[in-house]
Amino acid sequence: MPNSEDRIATNLRTLLILEAIGKAAEPLTPTEINQSIGLPKQTIHRLCATMVAEGFLLYEPGGKRLRPARRSRTIGAGLLHSSRDHILRRQILLELASKIRETVNYVVPEDDGMNYLDRVETDWAFRVLLPIGTHVPFHCTASGKVFLASLDARKRKAYAQALTLDRKTANTITDPDDLLRELSLVSKRGFAFDDEEFMDGMIAIAVPVLDSEGRFLAALACHGPTVRMTLEMLESFVPEFDAAVKKMQIMLC
């Protein structure tokens, strides 16, 4: 039968130690920390010693009980700061969704496509469901196209030639040169459409969220069914999207 050390992944052990200390109301000894982890005695003492040496933990006077040191406190403060950013971003999305009465999304680029990191659903009964965590292609979505359009000409061309331009609908752009022309237009006007290119019966618009250096961070997007929306209607939302992006950029400063 495997022992407790075999069952706990190596890269999780120090995190479990930090979690145990973070939950405790007072400093703990390595033995007390280990009560919720169950590692061999020599392993928990070795790991604690390493974390002390690296500045993540600190022994209380007397040398028996451990508390968080500077590096752990820095991590904690950073995580709390990121959480506050998420709360503020969420409020901006809620405000935008209440104005346009359609689903809005915060979408970030990842290796296998654009990832829906956050969203606020419309209150319409009929909606297109793309849950948080959904990955969608670069070439046939509004969010993917604003990301590609943010790249310099050389990188755009490299992406257009390297991507698998799968046909999702009759409107999907599958020719690299056509995609490059579309991206040039997106770059000039500052937003992108998905004109039923990813899914029949669904259209979308996206604008880029850039940092203070002009680098792409995410796309702010809206999508919905063609029975309720038109491209002209989506374009009329651009001022509201631009205002939301400015608020997000202030948050990032």
DRENDO-1510 file (C-alpha; in Angstrom, 1 decimal, always signed):
<recs>
REC; n; res; u; v; w
REC; 1; MET; +0.0; +0.0; +0.0 .
REC; 2; PRO; +1.5; +3.4; -0.9 .
REC; 3; ASN; +2.4; +5.6; +2.1 .
REC; 4; SER; +1.2; +9.2; +2.7 .
REC; 5; GLU; +4.3; +10.7; +1.0 .
REC; 6; ASP; +3.5; +8.8; -2.2 .
REC; 7; ARG; -0.1; +10.1; -2.2 .
REC; 8; ILE; +0.8; +13.8; -2.0 .
REC; 9; ALA; +2.3; +15.3; -5.1 .
REC; 10; THR; +5.7; +16.8; -4.4 .
REC; 11; ASN; +4.7; +20.3; -5.7 .
REC; 12; LEU; +1.7; +20.4; -3.3 .
REC; 13; ARG; +3.5; +19.7; -0.1 .
REC; 14; THR; +4.8; +23.2; +0.6 .
REC; 15; LEU; +1.4; +24.7; -0.4 .
REC; 16; LEU; -0.3; +22.4; +2.1 .
REC; 17; ILE; +2.1; +23.6; +4.8 .
REC; 18; LEU; +1.3; +27.2; +4.0 .
REC; 19; GLU; -2.4; +26.4; +4.0 .
REC; 20; ALA; -2.2; +24.8; +7.4 .
REC; 21; ILE; -0.3; +27.8; +8.9 .
REC; 22; GLY; -2.8; +30.2; +7.2 .
REC; 23; LYS; -5.8; +28.5; +8.8 .
REC; 24; ALA; -4.3; +28.4; +12.3 .
REC; 25; ALA; -5.0; +31.1; +14.8 .
REC; 26; GLU; -1.5; +30.9; +16.2 .
REC; 27; PRO; +2.0; +29.7; +15.1 .
REC; 28; LEU; +2.4; +25.9; +14.8 .
REC; 29; THR; +5.1; +23.4; +15.3 .
REC; 30; PRO; +6.0; +21.1; +12.3 .
REC; 31; THR; +4.3; +18.3; +14.1 .
REC; 32; GLU; +1.1; +20.3; +14.5 .
REC; 33; ILE; +1.3; +21.4; +10.9 .
REC; 34; ASN; +1.6; +17.7; +9.9 .
REC; 35; GLN; -1.6; +16.7; +11.7 .
REC; 36; SER; -3.6; +17.8; +8.6 .
REC; 37; ILE; -1.1; +16.6; +6.0 .
REC; 38; GLY; +0.2; +13.2; +7.3 .
REC; 39; LEU; +3.8; +13.2; +5.9 .
REC; 40; PRO; +6.6; +11.2; +7.5 .
REC; 41; LYS; +8.2; +13.1; +10.4 .
REC; 42; GLN; +11.5; +13.6; +8.7 .
REC; 43; THR; +9.8; +14.9; +5.5 .
REC; 44; ILE; +7.8; +17.6; +7.3 .
REC; 45; HIS; +10.8; +18.8; +9.3 .
REC; 46; ARG; +12.9; +18.9; +6.1 .
REC; 47; LEU; +10.3; +20.9; +4.2 .
REC; 48; CYS; +9.8; +23.3; +7.0 .
REC; 49; ALA; +13.5; +23.9; +7.3 .
REC; 50; THR; +13.8; +24.6; +3.6 .
REC; 51; MET; +10.9; +27.1; +3.8 .
REC; 52; VAL; +12.6; +28.8; +6.7 .
REC; 53; ALA; +15.9; +29.0; +4.8 .
REC; 54; GLU; +14.1; +30.4; +1.7 .
REC; 55; GLY; +12.2; +33.1; +3.7 .
REC; 56; PHE; +8.7; +31.7; +3.5 .
REC; 57; LEU; +8.5; +30.7; +7.2 .
REC; 58; LEU; +10.0; +32.0; +10.4 .
REC; 59; TYR; +10.5; +30.4; +13.8 .
REC; 60; GLU; +9.1; +32.2; +16.8 .
REC; 61; PRO; +11.5; +33.0; +19.6 .
REC; 62; GLY; +12.3; +29.6; +21.2 .
REC; 63; GLY; +12.7; +27.9; +17.8 .
REC; 64; LYS; +9.7; +25.5; +17.9 .
REC; 65; ARG; +6.7; +27.3; +16.4 .
REC; 66; LEU; +6.5; +28.6; +12.8 .
REC; 67; ARG; +4.7; +31.6; +11.4 .
REC; 68; PRO; +4.6; +33.2; +7.9 .
REC; 69; ALA; +7.7; +35.1; +6.9 .
REC; 70; ARG; +8.1; +38.0; +4.4 .
REC; 71; ARG; +7.8; +36.0; +1.2 .
REC; 72; SER; +4.6; +34.3; +2.3 .
REC; 73; ARG; +3.1; +37.6; +3.4 .
REC; 74; THR; +4.1; +39.1; +0.0 .
REC; 75; ILE; +2.3; +36.2; -1.8 .
REC; 76; GLY; -0.8; +36.7; +0.4 .
REC; 77; ALA; -0.9; +40.4; -0.2 .
REC; 78; GLY; -0.6; +39.8; -3.9 .
REC; 79; LEU; -3.4; +37.3; -4.0 .
REC; 80; LEU; -5.7; +39.6; -2.0 .
REC; 81; HIS; -4.8; +42.4; -4.5 .
REC; 82; SER; -5.7; +40.2; -7.4 .
REC; 83; SER; -9.0; +39.3; -5.7 .
REC; 84; ARG; -9.9; +43.0; -5.4 .
REC; 85; ASP; -9.1; +43.5; -9.1 .
REC; 86; HIS; -11.5; +40.6; -9.9 .
REC; 87; ILE; -14.2; +42.2; -7.8 .
REC; 88; LEU; -13.8; +45.5; -9.6 .
REC; 89; ARG; -13.7; +43.9; -13.0 .
REC; 90; ARG; -16.9; +42.0; -12.1 .
REC; 91; GLN; -18.6; +45.2; -11.2 .
REC; 92; ILE; -17.7; +46.8; -14.5 .
REC; 93; LEU; -19.0; +43.8; -16.4 .
REC; 94; LEU; -22.3; +43.9; -14.4 .
REC; 95; GLU; -22.7; +47.6; -15.1 .
REC; 96; LEU; -22.0; +47.1; -18.8 .
REC; 97; ALA; -24.5; +44.1; -19.0 .
REC; 98; SER; -27.2; +46.2; -17.3 .
REC; 99; LYS; -26.8; +48.9; -19.9 .
REC; 100; ILE; -26.8; +46.7; -23.1 .
REC; 101; ARG; -29.0; +43.9; -21.7 .
REC; 102; GLU; -26.9; +41.2; -23.4 .
REC; 103; THR; -24.3; +38.7; -22.2 .
REC; 104; VAL; -20.8; +40.3; -21.8 .
REC; 105; ASN; -17.6; +38.3; -21.5 .
REC; 106; TYR; -14.0; +38.9; -20.4 .
REC; 107; VAL; -11.9; +36.7; -22.7 .
REC; 108; VAL; -8.1; +36.1; -22.6 .
REC; 109; PRO; -5.8; +34.4; -25.1 .
REC; 110; GLU; -4.3; +31.0; -24.2 .
REC; 111; ASP; -2.4; +28.3; -26.1 .
REC; 112; ASP; -5.5; +26.6; -27.4 .
REC; 113; GLY; -7.7; +29.5; -28.1 .
REC; 114; MET; -9.5; +32.4; -26.4 .
REC; 115; ASN; -10.6; +31.5; -22.8 .
REC; 116; TYR; -13.8; +32.9; -21.3 .
REC; 117; LEU; -12.4; +34.0; -17.9 .
REC; 118; ASP; -15.5; +35.9; -16.7 .
REC; 119; ARG; -19.0; +36.7; -17.9 .
REC; 120; VAL; -22.3; +38.2; -17.0 .
REC; 121; GLU; -25.3; +36.5; -18.5 .
REC; 122; THR; -28.2; +38.4; -20.1 .
REC; 123; ASP; -31.6; +38.1; -18.4 .
REC; 124; TRP; -33.2; +37.1; -21.7 .
REC; 125; ALA; -34.6; +33.5; -21.6 .
REC; 126; PHE; -33.2; +32.8; -25.0 .
REC; 127; ARG; -29.4; +33.0; -24.9 .
REC; 128; VAL; -26.3; +31.4; -26.3 .
REC; 129; LEU; -24.5; +29.5; -23.5 .
REC; 130; LEU; -20.7; +29.7; -23.5 .
REC; 131; PRO; -19.7; +29.0; -19.9 .
REC; 132; ILE; -16.7; +30.4; -18.0 .
REC; 133; GLY; -13.7; +28.2; -19.0 .
REC; 134; THR; -14.9; +27.7; -22.6 .
REC; 135; HIS; -12.1; +27.9; -25.2 .
REC; 136; VAL; -13.0; +29.2; -28.6 .
REC; 137; PRO; -10.9; +29.5; -31.8 .
REC; 138; PHE; -8.9; +32.6; -32.7 .
REC; 139; HIS; -9.8; +32.9; -36.3 .
REC; 140; CYS; -13.6; +32.9; -36.3 .
REC; 141; THR; -14.5; +34.7; -33.1 .
REC; 142; ALA; -14.7; +38.4; -32.3 .
REC; 143; SER; -12.5; +38.1; -29.3 .
REC; 144; GLY; -9.9; +36.0; -31.2 .
REC; 145; LYS; -9.8; +38.5; -34.0 .
REC; 146; VAL; -9.2; +41.5; -31.8 .
REC; 147; PHE; -6.3; +39.5; -30.2 .
REC; 148; LEU; -4.8; +38.7; -33.6 .
REC; 149; ALA; -5.3; +42.2; -34.8 .
REC; 150; SER; -3.3; +43.5; -31.8 .
REC; 151; LEU; -0.2; +41.8; -33.1 .
REC; 152; ASP; +2.4; +43.4; -35.4 .
REC; 153; ALA; +2.2; +42.6; -39.1 .
REC; 154; ARG; +4.9; +40.0; -39.0 .
REC; 155; LYS; +3.2; +38.1; -36.1 .
REC; 156; ARG; -0.2; +38.4; -37.7 .
REC; 157; LYS; +1.1; +36.7; -40.8 .
REC; 158; ALA; +2.8; +34.0; -38.8 .
REC; 159; TYR; -0.4; +33.3; -36.9 .
REC; 160; ALA; -2.6; +33.3; -40.0 .
REC; 161; GLN; -0.3; +30.8; -41.7 .
REC; 162; ALA; +0.1; +28.6; -38.6 .
REC; 163; LEU; -3.5; +28.4; -37.3 .
REC; 164; THR; -5.7; +25.6; -38.5 .
REC; 165; LEU; -8.5; +27.6; -40.0 .
REC; 166; ASP; -11.3; +25.1; -39.5 .
REC; 167; ARG; -14.6; +25.9; -41.1 .
REC; 168; LYS; -17.2; +26.2; -38.4 .
REC; 169; THR; -20.0; +27.7; -40.6 .
REC; 170; ALA; -20.5; +28.9; -44.1 .
REC; 171; ASN; -19.2; +32.3; -43.0 .
REC; 172; THR; -15.9; +31.1; -41.4 .
REC; 173; ILE; -12.8; +32.7; -42.9 .
REC; 174; THR; -10.6; +29.8; -43.9 .
REC; 175; ASP; -8.1; +31.5; -46.2 .
REC; 176; PRO; -5.0; +33.1; -44.5 .
REC; 177; ASP; -5.0; +36.1; -46.9 .
REC; 178; ASP; -8.7; +36.8; -46.2 .
REC; 179; LEU; -8.0; +36.5; -42.5 .
REC; 180; LEU; -5.1; +39.0; -42.7 .
REC; 181; ARG; -7.4; +41.5; -44.6 .
REC; 182; GLU; -10.0; +41.1; -41.9 .
REC; 183; LEU; -7.5; +41.7; -39.2 .
REC; 184; SER; -6.2; +44.8; -40.9 .
REC; 185; LEU; -9.8; +46.2; -40.8 .
REC; 186; VAL; -10.2; +45.2; -37.2 .
REC; 187; SER; -7.0; +47.1; -36.3 .
REC; 188; LYS; -8.2; +50.2; -38.0 .
REC; 189; ARG; -11.7; +50.4; -36.5 .
REC; 190; GLY; -10.8; +49.1; -33.0 .
REC; 191; PHE; -13.3; +46.3; -32.7 .
REC; 192; ALA; -14.2; +43.0; -34.4 .
REC; 193; PHE; -17.3; +41.2; -35.4 .
REC; 194; ASP; -18.2; +37.5; -35.5 .
REC; 195; ASP; -20.8; +37.4; -38.2 .
REC; 196; GLU; -22.1; +33.8; -37.6 .
REC; 197; GLU; -18.5; +32.7; -38.3 .
REC; 198; PHE; -18.2; +30.5; -35.2 .
REC; 199; MET; -21.8; +29.3; -34.7 .
REC; 200; ASP; -24.8; +29.5; -36.9 .
REC; 201; GLY; -27.4; +31.9; -35.5 .
REC; 202; MET; -24.9; +33.7; -33.2 .
REC; 203; ILE; -23.2; +37.1; -33.8 .
REC; 204; ALA; -20.7; +38.9; -31.5 .
REC; 205; ILE; -18.6; +42.0; -31.1 .
REC; 206; ALA; -15.3; +42.5; -29.2 .
REC; 207; VAL; -13.0; +45.3; -28.2 .
REC; 208; PRO; -9.5; +45.0; -26.9 .
REC; 209; VAL; -8.4; +45.7; -23.3 .
REC; 210; LEU; -4.8; +47.1; -23.4 .
REC; 211; ASP; -2.4; +47.9; -20.6 .
REC; 212; SER; -0.6; +51.2; -20.2 .
REC; 213; GLU; +2.1; +50.1; -22.7 .
REC; 214; GLY; -0.5; +49.2; -25.4 .
REC; 215; ARG; -0.1; +45.5; -25.0 .
REC; 216; PHE; -3.2; +43.2; -25.3 .
REC; 217; LEU; -4.5; +41.8; -22.1 .
REC; 218; ALA; -8.0; +40.6; -22.9 .
REC; 219; ALA; -11.1; +41.1; -25.0 .
REC; 220; LEU; -14.3; +42.6; -23.8 .
REC; 221; ALA; -17.0; +40.9; -25.9 .
REC; 222; CYS; -20.8; +40.5; -26.3 .
REC; 223; HIS; -22.6; +37.8; -28.2 .
REC; 224; GLY; -26.2; +36.8; -28.8 .
REC; 225; PRO; -28.7; +35.2; -31.2 .
REC; 226; THR; -29.4; +36.6; -34.6 .
REC; 227; VAL; -33.2; +36.4; -33.9 .
REC; 228; ARG; -32.7; +39.3; -31.4 .
REC; 229; MET; -29.5; +41.0; -32.5 .
REC; 230; THR; -27.9; +42.6; -35.6 .
REC; 231; LEU; -24.4; +43.7; -36.4 .
REC; 232; GLU; -25.7; +47.3; -36.4 .
REC; 233; MET; -27.1; +46.8; -32.9 .
REC; 234; LEU; -23.8; +45.4; -31.7 .
REC; 235; GLU; -21.9; +48.3; -33.2 .
REC; 236; SER; -24.1; +50.7; -31.3 .
REC; 237; PHE; -22.8; +49.2; -28.1 .
REC; 238; VAL; -19.2; +50.3; -28.9 .
REC; 239; PRO; -19.3; +53.6; -26.8 .
REC; 240; GLU; -20.5; +51.6; -23.8 .
REC; 241; PHE; -17.7; +49.0; -24.3 .
REC; 242; ASP; -15.1; +51.8; -24.7 .
REC; 243; ALA; -16.2; +53.3; -21.4 .
REC; 244; ALA; -16.0; +50.0; -19.7 .
REC; 245; VAL; -12.5; +49.4; -21.1 .
REC; 246; LYS; -11.3; +52.8; -19.8 .
REC; 247; LYS; -12.5; +51.9; -16.3 .
REC; 248; MET; -10.6; +48.6; -16.5 .
REC; 249; GLN; -7.5; +50.4; -17.6 .
REC; 250; ILE; -7.7; +52.7; -14.6 .
REC; 251; MET; -8.0; +49.6; -12.4 .
REC; 252; LEU; -4.8; +48.3; -14.0 .
REC; 253; CYS; -2.7; +51.4; -13.3 .
</recs>
